[in-house]
Amino acid sequence: MTVEIDFESEYVSSTDEELIRLGGTIASDPHISIFANRASLYIQNTPVITTNYKANERVKLAFIVEPRTAQDVSEDMRNIIFIVNNGIVERAAGWKDYNPSVFNSNSGNIKIGGVNSGVRVYGMRCYSKAITITNAYDNFVYDSENKKSIIAKNNIYKSGVIDQNLCADLSDVIIIKGNLSAVLDRDTTKSGSNVACDIQRINLKDSTKDFVVTHGRIRKHGQSTLNYPLTSYKLWTWSSVDETRPTMTIDASADIPFTKNRYQMKDDAIPANKFVLQANYADSSGTHNGGFLRLI
């Protein structure tokens, strides 16, 4: 079973008011309850899987239930409920004791609207089978108002294989040169990891955003990330480990009238001369410093 719904809450007065209910003629029947900032699939009055989002924003959710007898997926993928949130698989939970299908011969109600808060429903799809995660993403793109922008940002495949050159066109490259052993050593403290370095930024989509800083500074950053497999780092373009003043070289055509080696990473960003390379990773305990991570 798969249920997709594209909606937007509005004039929200309480996030505890149910705005949409799919399935379940009685409370104990399997059903999906959608609120202004979260949605859950319930079995026997218990939420077995929940996703969160911002109120007063448009959201596209897909609830995908892999049945016990699914022959087109591996055995370890059966009896799993997925939630795809705006095209990204975000939640997964196992089920075994009760059938989580919210629409069947015994239940099929659809309730839309709240008493004190509003909701717009742009579209809904129901399938008698579990669609793939890729299908859910394709549907999200198809239903979006900004299809071209989404496709351009995710155009990384060539002949069905991830193309590194296409990935590079969508990502910045930061090259850091220097004696970085103190930064890379996991046993080094934050204060003991302060070293000199040269910093180069390469923007393959806009060369006017390129720059090179000589004699800058790098150090481990943060507190929680010091114990992560990959640590966050902080870069300085105006400060050094000694009295030497760093120098910045930028594209001659770039219009960057900022002092003290301040730099504007994006057109709508505040110019700065300190930057953080943030470490985000996921393990069996969840995600760390990230809202969600998707493994490809």
C-alpha positions in Angstrom: 0.0 0.0 0.0 1.1 3.6 -0.7 -0.7 6.8 0.2 0.7 10.1 -1.1 -0.8 13.5 -0.1 0.3 17.0 -1.1 -1.0 19.7 1.4 -0.3 23.0 3.1 -1.5 24.1 6.6 -2.6 27.7 7.0 -3.7 30.1 9.7 -2.5 27.5 12.3 -3.7 28.3 15.8 -2.7 25.0 17.4 -0.4 22.2 16.2 -2.4 19.7 18.2 -5.5 19.9 16.0 -5.9 17.1 13.5 -6.2 18.6 10.0 -6.4 15.4 7.9 -7.3 11.9 8.7 -7.0 9.0 6.2 -8.6 5.7 6.9 -10.0 4.2 10.1 -13.7 4.4 10.8 -12.9 3.8 14.5 -10.0 4.9 16.6 -8.3 1.5 16.7 -8.3 1.1 12.9 -5.1 1.8 11.0 -5.1 5.5 9.9 -2.9 8.4 9.1 -3.3 11.6 11.2 -1.9 14.8 9.8 -1.3 17.9 11.9 0.2 21.3 11.1 3.7 20.2 12.0 3.7 16.4 12.0 2.1 13.3 10.6 1.8 9.7 12.0 0.5 6.3 10.9 -1.4 4.7 13.7 -2.0 1.0 14.4 -4.1 0.0 17.4 -4.2 3.6 18.6 -0.4 3.7 18.7 1.8 5.9 16.3 4.3 3.5 14.7 6.0 6.1 12.5 6.0 9.9 12.6 7.5 12.6 10.5 7.9 16.3 11.3 7.9 19.5 9.2 7.2 23.2 9.5 3.6 24.5 9.9 2.2 26.8 7.2 4.4 25.3 4.5 3.5 23.0 1.6 4.5 19.4 2.2 4.3 16.3 0.0 4.3 13.0 2.1 4.3 9.4 0.9 3.5 6.5 3.3 4.9 3.3 1.7 4.1 -0.1 3.3 6.1 -3.1 2.2 4.0 -6.2 2.7 5.2 -9.5 4.3 4.8 -11.3 1.0 6.5 -8.8 -1.3 8.4 -10.7 -3.9 10.1 -7.8 -5.7 12.1 -6.7 -2.7 14.7 -8.6 -0.5 13.4 -10.3 2.6 15.0 -7.7 5.0 13.0 -5.0 3.3 9.6 -6.6 4.0 7.3 -5.6 6.8 8.7 -2.0 6.7 6.8 1.3 6.6 8.6 4.2 4.9 7.8 7.9 5.0 9.1 10.0 2.0 9.0 13.7 2.9 9.3 16.1 0.0 11.0 13.5 -2.2 13.4 12.2 0.5 13.0 9.0 2.4 13.1 10.2 6.0 11.6 7.6 8.3 11.4 3.8 8.4 9.7 1.5 11.0 9.0 -2.2 11.1 5.5 -3.8 11.6 4.4 -7.4 12.1 1.3 -7.9 14.2 -1.3 -5.8 12.4 -2.0 -4.9 8.8 -1.2 -1.2 8.5 -3.2 -0.6 5.4 -5.3 2.5 6.0 -7.6 1.8 3.0 -9.2 -1.6 2.7 -12.7 -3.2 2.7 -13.3 -2.2 6.3 -11.9 1.3 6.4 -11.6 4.1 3.8 -12.7 7.4 5.4 -11.1 10.7 4.4 -11.5 13.7 6.7 -10.1 17.1 5.7 -10.2 20.3 7.7 -9.8 21.6 11.2 -12.0 23.8 13.4 -9.4 26.5 14.2 -6.8 25.9 11.6 -7.0 25.6 7.8 -5.4 23.2 5.3 -5.2 23.1 1.5 -4.9 19.7 -0.2 -3.3 20.0 -3.7 -3.5 16.3 -4.6 -3.6 12.7 -3.4 -2.6 9.3 -4.8 -3.3 5.8 -3.5 -1.7 2.6 -4.7 -2.6 -1.0 -3.8 1.2 -1.8 -3.8 4.3 -0.4 -2.3 5.9 2.0 -4.8 9.7 2.4 -4.8 11.5 5.3 -3.1 12.5 6.5 -6.6 8.9 6.4 -7.7 8.0 8.6 -4.7 10.7 11.1 -5.6 9.6 11.2 -9.2 6.1 11.9 -8.1 7.3 14.7 -5.9 9.1 16.3 -8.8 6.2 15.9 -11.2 3.8 17.5 -8.7 6.1 20.4 -7.8 5.7 23.9 -9.2 9.5 24.3 -9.7 10.3 21.1 -11.6 13.2 22.6 -13.6 15.0 23.8 -10.6 14.7 20.5 -8.8 15.8 18.5 -11.8 18.8 20.8 -12.3 20.0 20.5 -8.7 19.7 16.7 -8.9 21.1 16.0 -12.4 24.0 13.8 -11.3 23.3 10.6 -13.4 24.7 9.7 -16.8 23.5 6.4 -18.4 22.1 5.4 -15.0 25.4 5.9 -13.1 26.4 8.8 -10.8 28.7 11.0 -12.9 31.5 12.7 -10.8 31.7 15.6 -13.2 28.0 16.4 -12.8 28.4 16.2 -9.1 31.3 18.6 -9.2 29.2 21.1 -11.1 26.8 21.2 -8.2 29.3 21.3 -5.3 32.0 23.7 -4.1 35.6 22.5 -3.7 37.7 23.7 -0.8 41.4 22.8 -0.9 43.4 23.2 2.4 47.2 23.0 2.3 49.6 22.9 5.2 51.0 20.7 7.9 47.5 19.4 9.0 48.6 16.5 11.2 47.5 18.3 14.4 44.1 19.0 12.8 43.6 15.4 11.5 44.8 13.7 14.7 41.7 12.7 16.7 43.7 12.9 20.0 44.6 16.5 19.5 42.6 19.0 21.6 40.9 22.0 19.9 43.4 24.5 21.2 46.3 22.3 20.2 45.0 22.0 16.6 45.6 25.6 15.6 47.8 25.6 12.5 48.7 27.7 9.5 47.3 26.8 6.1 46.5 28.0 2.6 42.9 27.9 1.6 41.5 27.7 -2.0 37.9 27.8 -3.0 36.9 26.5 -6.4 33.3 27.2 -7.6 32.9 25.3 -10.9 29.6 27.0 -11.7 30.9 30.6 -11.1 34.6 31.3 -11.3 34.1 34.8 -9.9 33.5 33.2 -6.5 37.0 31.5 -6.5 39.6 32.7 -4.1 43.0 31.8 -2.6 44.2 32.7 0.9 47.8 32.3 1.8 48.9 32.0 5.5 45.4 31.6 6.8 44.4 29.5 9.9 42.5 26.3 10.6 41.5 24.7 13.8 39.1 22.0 15.1 35.7 23.5 15.8 32.8 22.9 18.1 32.5 20.6 21.1 30.3 17.6 20.3 32.0 17.0 16.9 35.4 16.5 18.5 34.4 12.9 19.2 32.9 12.3 15.8 34.7 10.2 13.2 35.0 13.4 11.1 35.5 16.7 13.0 34.2 20.1 12.1 36.8 22.7 11.2 37.0 26.5 11.4 38.9 28.6 8.8 40.2 32.1 9.1 41.0 34.3 6.1 42.2 37.4 8.1 43.8 35.7 11.2 47.0 33.7 11.4 48.9 31.7 14.0 51.6 34.3 14.2 51.9 38.0 13.3 51.8 37.4 9.5 48.7 38.9 7.9 47.0 36.5 5.4 46.6 37.6 1.8 43.5 37.0 -0.3 43.5 36.7 -4.1 40.2 36.8 -5.9 39.0 36.8 -9.5 39.7 40.2 -11.0 36.1 40.4 -12.4 34.6 39.8 -9.0 33.0 42.8 -7.3 33.9 42.2 -3.6 34.5 45.6 -1.9 34.9 44.1 1.6 37.8 44.8 4.0 39.8 42.5 6.2 39.6 39.6 3.7 35.8 39.3 4.3 34.2 37.2 1.7 30.6 36.6 0.5 30.2 32.9 -0.1 26.7 33.4 -1.6 25.0 36.4 -3.2 22.6 36.7 -0.3 25.1 35.8 2.5 26.7 38.2 5.0 30.4 38.8 4.2 32.7 37.1 6.7 36.3 36.2 7.3 35.6 33.1 9.5 34.0 30.0 8.1 33.0 26.6 9.4 33.2 23.3 7.6 30.5 21.4 9.5 30.7 17.6 10.1 27.5 15.7 9.7 27.2 12.0 9.8 24.8 9.1 10.6 25.2 5.9 12.4 22.9 3.3 14.0 22.0 5.7 16.8 20.7 8.3 14.4 21.9 11.5 12.7 24.4 13.9 14.3 24.4 17.6 13.5 22.1 16.9 10.6 18.3 16.9 10.1 18.6 13.8 7.8 21.2 12.1 5.7 20.6 9.9 2.7 23.1 7.2 1.7 23.4 6.7 -2.1 
